[in-house]
Amino acid sequence: MKKKFSMPLSGILVSFVLASLLFSSVKADGPILSLDGMLPSKSDNPDTYPVLQEPAWYFGISWSENLNEPGFIEGKAVEYYQRFYEHSDMSVEFYVYLFSNLSNAEAYYNRTINETKSNGGYTEVSIPDVFAVVYNYGTQEIGISWGIVSNVVFKVGVYTANIVEDPTDRLVSFTSLERTRILEKSGLNTVPEFTSLIILPLFVLATFIAAKIAKKRLSIKMN
């Protein structure tokens, strides 16, 4: 009798746990719906985003991007620059592209990476979860990285003119900044929590099982 009673309850408990995990996973991995806040802004809190702040870096311009790609919804970009002296500076550009789903975003991302590889002429830079390269043109060096987070593709470009600074370190830090920002603004870097709709049935079921076990133990002791 004890086994007949415990097996169905165990199955129900496991079902609730699996359902809660599935619900949380779907919630965490859902598509990003907007590009709001995905790009560095001159109005950012310097304590939260201290990398691009005046007077070290100045806000240049922001604009909209348009791609003739399947599933493309919208694109945004922003530029910052750092002046060293006359005709010598460094600039960084951030791009984000929103697609309707992950498949379209991956198709655009993979095609862009494959085209870059086929053209060659670069030195690859190791950045986790990102494809990044640096081009050396003598008086100018360019660092470019591409990444994808859910259905958003992002690009970071670091450009130097008439200076000797290697853009690699800047590319790494700015790429990390952009990827982290997308994860934070989209909520994809947070650990999903069980909602009350999942917690309440689990709590009730656990209480029910505990009461039954206590009742059976008491019955055994009395006998």
DRENSEDREN-315595 format. One record per residue (C-alpha): x, y, z; residue number from 0; residue in three letters. Coordinates in nm, 2 decimals. Example, Ala and Ser with C-alpha at 12.3 -4.5 7.8 and 13.67 -1.06 7.14 Angstrom:
% residues 2
     c1     c2     c3 pos code
   1.23  -0.45   0.78   0  ALA
   1.37  -0.11   0.71   1  SER
This chain:
% residues 223
     c1     c2     c3 pos code
   0.00   0.00   0.00   0  MET
   0.28   0.24   0.08   1  LYS
   0.45   0.19  -0.26   2  LYS
   0.12   0.23  -0.44   3  LYS
   0.07   0.56  -0.26   4  PHE
   0.42   0.70  -0.29   5  SER
   0.48   0.62  -0.66   6  MET
   0.20   0.84  -0.80   7  PRO
   0.29   1.12  -0.57   8  LEU
   0.66   1.10  -0.67   9  SER
   0.55   1.11  -1.03  10  GLY
   0.34   1.41  -0.98  11  ILE
   0.62   1.59  -0.79  12  LEU
   0.87   1.51  -1.07  13  VAL
   0.62   1.64  -1.32  14  SER
   0.58   1.97  -1.14  15  PHE
   0.96   2.01  -1.11  16  VAL
   1.01   1.94  -1.48  17  LEU
   0.73   2.17  -1.58  18  ALA
   0.88   2.45  -1.36  19  SER
   1.22   2.41  -1.52  20  LEU
   1.07   2.41  -1.87  21  LEU
   0.87   2.72  -1.79  22  PHE
   1.17   2.90  -1.65  23  SER
   1.38   2.80  -1.95  24  SER
   1.13   2.93  -2.20  25  VAL
   1.10   3.25  -2.01  26  LYS
   1.47   3.31  -2.00  27  ALA
   1.54   3.21  -2.36  28  ASP
   1.26   3.40  -2.52  29  GLY
   1.33   3.64  -2.81  30  PRO
   1.44   4.00  -2.74  31  ILE
   1.16   4.24  -2.84  32  LEU
   1.34   4.58  -2.84  33  SER
   1.68   4.74  -2.88  34  LEU
   1.60   5.00  -2.61  35  ASP
   1.91   5.06  -2.39  36  GLY
   2.12   4.81  -2.59  37  MET
   2.38   5.08  -2.69  38  LEU
   2.61   5.29  -2.47  39  PRO
   2.46   5.63  -2.41  40  SER
   2.61   5.96  -2.31  41  LYS
   2.35   5.98  -2.04  42  SER
   2.46   5.65  -1.88  43  ASP
   2.54   5.65  -1.51  44  ASN
   2.92   5.67  -1.49  45  PRO
   2.92   5.44  -1.19  46  ASP
   2.75   5.17  -1.39  47  THR
   2.91   5.22  -1.73  48  TYR
   3.24   5.41  -1.66  49  PRO
   3.42   5.31  -1.99  50  VAL
   3.28   5.57  -2.23  51  LEU
   3.28   5.89  -2.03  52  GLN
   3.40   6.24  -2.11  53  GLU
   3.66   6.38  -2.12  54  PRO
   3.84   6.06  -2.22  55  ALA
   3.57   5.97  -2.48  56  TRP
   3.32   6.21  -2.65  57  TYR
   2.98   6.12  -2.79  58  PHE
   2.99   6.15  -3.17  59  GLY
   2.67   6.06  -3.33  60  ILE
   2.39   5.80  -3.33  61  SER
   2.19   5.67  -3.62  62  TRP
   1.95   5.40  -3.74  63  SER
   2.07   5.10  -3.94  64  GLU
   1.88   4.91  -4.21  65  ASN
   1.96   4.57  -4.35  66  LEU
   1.80   4.39  -4.64  67  ASN
   1.79   4.06  -4.46  68  GLU
   1.52   3.81  -4.39  69  PRO
   1.36   3.87  -4.05  70  GLY
   1.53   4.20  -3.99  71  PHE
   1.33   4.44  -3.77  72  ILE
   1.55   4.73  -3.68  73  GLU
   1.91   4.84  -3.63  74  GLY
   2.08   5.11  -3.42  75  LYS
   2.43   5.24  -3.40  76  ALA
   2.63   5.49  -3.20  77  VAL
   2.99   5.64  -3.22  78  GLU
   3.23   5.77  -2.96  79  TYR
   3.57   5.92  -3.03  80  TYR
   3.89   6.00  -2.85  81  GLN
   4.11   6.29  -2.97  82  ARG
   4.49   6.26  -2.93  83  PHE
   4.60   6.56  -3.14  84  TYR
   4.53   6.71  -3.48  85  GLU
   4.44   6.45  -3.74  86  HIS
   4.50   6.17  -3.49  87  SER
   4.23   6.00  -3.30  88  ASP
   4.05   5.68  -3.21  89  MET
   3.68   5.61  -3.25  90  SER
   3.45   5.32  -3.15  91  VAL
   3.12   5.23  -3.31  92  GLU
   2.86   5.00  -3.16  93  PHE
   2.59   4.83  -3.38  94  TYR
   2.29   4.62  -3.28  95  VAL
   2.05   4.44  -3.52  96  TYR
   1.72   4.30  -3.41  97  LEU
   1.58   4.00  -3.59  98  PHE
   1.24   3.84  -3.56  99  SER
   1.39   3.51  -3.45 100  ASN
   1.71   3.33  -3.36 101  LEU
   1.73   3.14  -3.70 102  SER
   1.74   3.47  -3.90 103  ASN
   1.99   3.63  -3.66 104  ALA
   2.22   3.32  -3.69 105  GLU
   2.19   3.31  -4.07 106  ALA
   2.30   3.68  -4.10 107  TYR
   2.58   3.63  -3.83 108  TYR
   2.72   3.32  -3.99 109  ASN
   2.72   3.46  -4.34 110  ARG
   2.90   3.78  -4.22 111  THR
   3.16   3.57  -4.04 112  ILE
   3.21   3.35  -4.34 113  ASN
   3.26   3.65  -4.58 114  GLU
   3.51   3.80  -4.34 115  THR
   3.71   3.48  -4.33 116  LYS
   3.70   3.44  -4.71 117  SER
   3.84   3.79  -4.75 118  ASN
   4.12   3.74  -4.51 119  GLY
   4.39   3.99  -4.44 120  GLY
   4.33   4.01  -4.06 121  TYR
   4.47   3.88  -3.73 122  THR
   4.21   3.70  -3.53 123  GLU
   4.15   3.81  -3.17 124  VAL
   4.04   3.57  -2.90 125  SER
   3.73   3.69  -2.73 126  ILE
   3.48   3.43  -2.57 127  PRO
   3.16   3.38  -2.76 128  ASP
   3.26   3.64  -3.03 129  VAL
   3.44   3.65  -3.36 130  PHE
   3.69   3.93  -3.36 131  ALA
   3.97   4.05  -3.60 132  VAL
   4.22   4.33  -3.63 133  VAL
   4.33   4.48  -3.97 134  TYR
   4.67   4.66  -3.99 135  ASN
   4.69   4.92  -4.27 136  TYR
   5.00   5.10  -4.15 137  GLY
   4.88   5.45  -4.05 138  THR
   4.54   5.30  -3.96 139  GLN
   4.44   4.99  -3.77 140  GLU
   4.09   4.86  -3.74 141  ILE
   3.94   4.61  -3.49 142  GLY
   3.60   4.45  -3.55 143  ILE
   3.40   4.20  -3.35 144  SER
   3.08   4.03  -3.42 145  TRP
   2.85   3.85  -3.17 146  GLY
   2.50   3.72  -3.12 147  ILE
   2.28   3.71  -2.82 148  VAL
   1.94   3.54  -2.88 149  SER
   1.79   3.72  -3.18 150  ASN
   2.02   4.02  -3.16 151  VAL
   2.34   4.05  -3.36 152  VAL
   2.59   4.31  -3.24 153  PHE
   2.91   4.46  -3.39 154  LYS
   3.19   4.66  -3.24 155  VAL
   3.44   4.85  -3.45 156  GLY
   3.75   5.03  -3.32 157  VAL
   3.93   5.27  -3.56 158  TYR
   4.26   5.44  -3.52 159  THR
   4.41   5.71  -3.74 160  ALA
   4.78   5.83  -3.73 161  ASN
   4.85   5.68  -3.39 162  ILE
   5.06   5.38  -3.28 163  VAL
   4.81   5.23  -3.03 164  GLU
   4.71   4.88  -3.10 165  ASP
   4.32   4.86  -3.10 166  PRO
   4.32   4.50  -2.97 167  THR
   4.28   4.58  -2.60 168  ASP
   4.01   4.84  -2.67 169  ARG
   3.82   4.60  -2.89 170  LEU
   3.82   4.33  -2.62 171  VAL
   3.69   4.57  -2.35 172  SER
   3.43   4.74  -2.57 173  PHE
   3.31   4.40  -2.70 174  THR
   3.27   4.28  -2.35 175  SER
   3.09   4.60  -2.26 176  LEU
   2.84   4.56  -2.54 177  GLU
   2.77   4.19  -2.49 178  ARG
   2.72   4.24  -2.12 179  THR
   2.49   4.53  -2.18 180  ARG
   2.27   4.33  -2.41 181  ILE
   2.25   4.05  -2.16 182  LEU
   2.16   4.29  -1.88 183  GLU
   1.91   4.49  -2.07 184  LYS
   1.74   4.18  -2.21 185  SER
   1.74   4.00  -1.87 186  GLY
   1.91   3.69  -2.03 187  LEU
   2.20   3.69  -1.78 188  ASN
   1.97   3.66  -1.48 189  THR
   1.89   3.33  -1.32 190  VAL
   1.52   3.25  -1.38 191  PRO
   1.31   3.22  -1.07 192  GLU
   1.00   3.00  -1.02 193  PHE
   0.68   3.20  -1.04 194  THR
   0.42   3.17  -0.77 195  SER
   0.21   2.96  -1.01 196  LEU
   0.48   2.69  -0.99 197  ILE
   0.59   2.74  -0.62 198  ILE
   0.24   2.71  -0.48 199  LEU
   0.15   2.37  -0.62 200  PRO
   0.49   2.24  -0.52 201  LEU
   0.45   2.37  -0.17 202  PHE
   0.10   2.22  -0.13 203  VAL
   0.22   1.89  -0.27 204  LEU
   0.52   1.88  -0.04 205  ALA
   0.30   1.96   0.26 206  THR
   0.05   1.69   0.16 207  PHE
   0.33   1.43   0.14 208  ILE
   0.48   1.53   0.47 209  ALA
   0.14   1.50   0.64 210  ALA
   0.08   1.16   0.50 211  LYS
   0.42   1.03   0.60 212  ILE
   0.37   1.17   0.96 213  ALA
   0.03   1.01   0.98 214  LYS
   0.16   0.67   0.87 215  LYS
   0.45   0.69   1.12 216  ARG
   0.21   0.77   1.40 217  LEU
  -0.02   0.48   1.30 218  SER
   0.28   0.24   1.30 219  ILE
   0.38   0.35   1.65 220  LYS
   0.03   0.31   1.78 221  MET
   0.01  -0.04   1.65 222  ASN
